[in-house]
Each structure stands twice: as C-alpha cells, then as structure tokens.
Amino acid sequence: MADHYQPPDWFTRRVFNPAVAGLTRLGIGVYGSRVLEVRGRKSGEWRRTPVNLLRVNRAEYLVSPRGHTQWVRNMRASGGGRLRLGRRVQEFTAIELEGQAKLAVIRAYLKRWAWEVGRFFGDVDAKSTDEQLLSVAADHPVFRLERR
C-alpha cells in the first residue's frame, strides 16, 4: 500500500478548512461539503474533517485528494463513520475501492472539484486517459458509502 500524503499548508489548516467546516456545521454545504466524523484508530475519539461528498449514479463516495491521510487510516480501521451537514447526521459503512474500480469515481471527482484539489493529482485531470488515472489511483483512496 502506498503511503503518499500531501499535508495541508497553513492557510488550509487555519483558515480554509475551519471556514468550510463551520459553514457545514451550520447547515450550509459548500459545493457538496460535509463534515466527516470517524473514530480515531488509537484513541477511539471522534475525529472531524471537512470532505467533498461525491454522488455518481446514485452512489456516494469519498475521495482523499491528499492521499493516505489520518481520516483515511481511521476509516480503514473503523469501517465507517458519520457525515454531518448542520444538525443532520448520517451514519455509513465504508467500502474501499481498488484499482480500475476507482477510475470513474476519480474522474468524476476531478471534473467537479479540480479547481480545489487538482494540484494534488499532478498532471492528471478529468480528461486524462484511464492509464494516466490508474498511474495515480493508488495515491488517492476512494470509499463507497453505504448508509445505515
């Protein structure tokens, strides 16, 4: 398993993510944003981070543009979590996708959010070939969500 990870810069950690998370907690989804809550794999405490919820063909997905982040590691250990938008909380089970199964989801994710996260995918974008997408897919975990 790859351990690719691109940590957020100061602005993202201190301004952007808190602003998006705050709006989302108030019930204002910023272009599909939700607050992801996942139990810590060591502490068991709930950890929160803003994410972009992607819907493709009636299925819901989370993609980690920064790679194998803490929320990804926690999700693998816990097998699920909660998505929050305002007071609405939805629990889910997460199934991690592998290889070719990730391509359509990554392509849709880049099509929708390239303006925000495209830099984390290098030279790959929504119009890239399957082979090009596959070359970076291992660096970007993808989870399909099943609501409880």
Secondary structure, 3 states (H helix, E strand, C coil): CCCCECCCCHHHHHHHHHHHHHHHHCCCCCCCEEEEEEECCCCCCEEEEEEEEEEECCEEEEECCCECCHHHHHHHHHCEEEEEECCEEEEEEEEEECHHHHHHHHHHHHHHHHHHHHHHHCCCCCCCCHHHHHHHHCCCCEEEEEEC
